Amino acid sequence: MLDSFAPFDLLRNGVRIHGRIGGHGTPLLLLHGHPQTHAIWHRVAPRLAAHFTLVMIDLRGYGDSGRPPPDPAHAVYSKREMANDALFAMQHHGFARFGVLAHDRGARVAHRLAADHPDAVQRMLLLDIAPTFAMYENTSDAFARAYWHWFFLIQPPPLPEALIASDPSRYVRSVMGGRHAGLAPFAPDVLAEYERCAAIAGTAESICEDYRASATVDLEHDRSDIAAGRRLAMPLRVLWGEHGAVGRCFDVLALWRDRAFDVAGRAVPCGHYLPEEAPNELVDEALAFFSPLDPGRQP
């Protein structure tokens, strides 16, 4: 898969951050979504590496990163903590300013990273999300049916955890295979990697906490930003799958323009998993959007 990229493991506040780094050029952070790992970039990273130094991490609770025990306020799995993991990884590798390409849950982490650390994020390309707060506030019947896992995973423990842990592979295949293209877009070895990581002890608890955080503490952080009138100032581009639920259920650009000053984007002819369903189109978009990046390595 991504063997040409050097693996690394860091420790932040006792939580392991696993990832890979490689390529040449200005720094670009890549963040994956649920229920996946940094392997989602296997069709994209090799081409981008000719132009950028890529840092790909597994979010805490996913892949081979750590799975810290939850806390009652769900703060351990807040997007703020995950964003701090990502910033820590970039700073460890010497990057003070960088671009961000992020999908799904990783894009929510990227939003918080840009909100909390605007001087670090030069520009950001987000894939198939609208702002979390707006999606919860504007939930419809169609969205709830398409994104059933949002409401399943936030139920009190231990029921969601027990059901996932009873057959992690079935959970992965049900969530990913239940969308527009089924399981066809996923290479067998990559799908096997997602299943391997889903079966790691503590994963079921961690992914539930990720979503519980989104429905609680993350919304508090979003409300604070909105109340203070804080909006993202860096260039933001958003792509979404024309066959996915996000574009059908929400006015994606309008919702992002409520949260950022400089927003552009469009639908791509695919479903939710843009890096695996439309890798060539995504690479072209990324090259055009990120090429003006300035060097971000610290002196």
N, C-alpha and C positions, 0 to 999 in steps of 0.2 A: 504493500500500500504506500506508505510514506517513508520508506526506509532511507531515502536520500536526505531526510531531515533528521538532525541529531536530537535524540530524546534528552529530556532534562527533568529533574525532580527538585522542587524547592519546598521549603517549609516556612509557612507564614502563620504565626500564632498557633503553632502545633498542628496545622492543617497542611497536608501534602498537596502541592500543585504540580500536576504532571503535564508535560507538553512536549512539543518539538519545535525546533528552530532551524532555519536554513534559507538559502537564497542570497541575493545580492541587491543592494539598493536601499532606498528609504524604508523605514520600518512600518509594518502593517500587522496589526493584531487581528486574528481570526477567532471568532467565538461561535460554537455550535449550539444546537437546540436539543429539545427533548424528543424521544428518549435516546439520544445519540451521543457521540463523542467527537473528538477532533478528526476522526476518520471521515467525517462528512465532506472534508475538503479534498479527498483523494483525487478527484477529477479536475480540481481547480488549482490546487497549490503548485503542481509542477510547472504550469505555464506562468503563474504569477511570480514564481521564484526567480525567473529571469529578469525581473524588474524591481522586486521588492525583497527586503529581508522579512520573512514571515515568522511570526510567533503564534503558534496554535496551542491553546491549552484546553484541558478538560475542566469544565466547571466543577466546583466542589459538589460532591454527591453523584458525579457522573464519571464514566471512563475509569481511568486509573488514578484520579485525584482522590483526596481524602473524603471521608464521610463522618464529619463531626457529629456528636450526639446533639439532638435538638434542644431548644430551650422553650419555655412557655410562651415567650413573645415571638417566636419564630425568627428572631433577629440573626441567628447563626446562618440562616439560609436566605437572608434578605438580599436583594439585588445590590444593595450598598456593600455588603460584605463580599459578594462575588466580584463586584467591580473593583474593590480594593485588592482582591487576589490578582486580578488581571493587571492592575497598575503595578503591583509589586513585581510581577513577572517581567513586565516591560522595563521597569527601572533596574531590575537585576541584570538584564542584558544590556543596559546602558542607554535606554531610550527614554528621553524626557518628553518628547512629543511624537505623535504617530497617528496614522490612520487606523480606522476600525471597520472591518467587514464582519457582519454578524447576522446570524439566522435565528429566528424563533426565540427560545428562552435566552440565548446568547445576545440577541438584539435587545432584549429588555435589560440585560446586564449592561450592554453598551449604552443604552439611554441613560441609565443611572451613572455610569462612568463619566459620560459627557456632562451631565448635570452637576455632578459633585466635583469634577476635575476638568473644567473647561479649558484650562491652559495646556492640558496634556493631549487632548484630542483635536487634531487638525481638521479632519473631515470624517464623515461617517456614512457608510452604506449599509442600510438595514433591509433585511429580507423577510417579507411576508408577515409583518406585524403592523398594527396600529398601536398607539399608546395604551398601556395596560389600563390606566384609570378610565379612559374613554371606552374601552371595550367592555369593561364591567358595567359602566354607567349606561351603556346603550345595548346591553344584551337583549337579543330577540329570541323568539322560538327557534328560528333557523340557526342562529349562532349556537344556542345551547345544545341543539341536536348534533351539530357538526363538531363542536368542541366539548363534548360530554365529559372528557377527562378533566377539564378545568374544574368541574363541579363534583366529580367523583373523588379526585385526589385531595380536596380540601375538607372532606368529611373527617370527623374526629377519629383518632386512632382507637383501636388497631385494625379496623375493618379494611380500609384500602390497602394498608401494608400487607395484611395477611393474604388478601386476594392476589396481589401482585407477586408476592414471594412464593405463592403456591405453584406458580408456573411463569417465571419471568419471560421466557421466550414467547409464550402465548400473548403476554401483555405487549411486548415490543411489536410483534407481528400484527396484533389487533389494532394498535394505535397507528402504526405506519402503513399497514396494508389497507386500512379502512378509508383512505383518502382517494383522490382522483385516479391515480395510476396504479393502485394496489401496490404489490411488492416488486413489480417489474423494474423500477428504476434502480434498485439496490443490488450492487454486485454481491454475489454469494459470500465472498470472504469478508466483505464489509458488514453485511447483515449478521454474519456469525460473530463479528467483533462486537456489535451492538448487543447481541444476545449474551455474549460472555460477560460483558461489563454489567448488564442488568442482573446477572446472577450473583455478582459479588455481594457478600454479606453486608447489610446495611443500605443497599441501594433503594429498596422499596421505601424504607423510612425516609431516606434523603430526598427522593423525588417528591414524595408527598409534602415534606417540609418546604421544598422549593415553591410548590403551588400554594401552600398555606400562607407562606410569607407574601406571595403576590396578592393574596386576598385580604391581607391585614397590614403588616408593617410597611410593605411597599406602597400601599395606597396612602398611608399616612405621609410618607415621604413625598409622594406625588401631590397630595393636597397642600402640603407646605410650599412646594414650588409654585403651584397655581395661585395660592393665596398671596404669595410674595411677588407675583408677576414675573417669575424667572422663566426665561425661554432660552433655548439653545441658540448660540450665535454662530457656531461653525457651519459650513456647508453640509447639508443633509440630503442624501438621495435615498429614496425608498422604492424598492421593487416588490411586486407581489404576483402570485400566480393567478392568471385569469380564470383558472378552473378551481381555485381555492375558495375557502369560506371567507377569508378576510376581505377580499375585494368585493364579494357578493353582499356582505353584511354591513360594510362600513365604507364611508367616503374617506379613503386612506389619506389622501393628500390634505384634505380639509382638516382632519383631526391632527395631523402632524403640524400644520401651519398654526394651530392653536398653541403648540409647544415649542416651535422653533421659527426663526426669522427667515432662513434661507433654505427652502424645501423644494425639491423637484422629484419626479419619479414617474413610473408607469407600470402597467401590467405586463407580464412576460407570459408567453404561451406555454404554460405548464401548470402543475399543481403546487402544493406547499413546499416541496423539497427542491428549491431552485438549484442548489449546488450539485445535486445528483440528477435532476431532471433536465436542466438547461445549463450545463456547465460552460459551453462555448459562449452562449449569450451573456452569461454572468461574467466570464473573464473579459469579454469585450467591454462590458459596462464598467468593470472595475479598473481596467487599464485607462479608459477615458476619464474616469472620475478622479482617480488617485494620482495620475501622472504629475500634476503640479505640486505634489508634496515636497516640502523642504526636508533636508536631512534632520533627523531627530535624535541623533546620538549625543549624549552628554559629553562635554569637553573633558 
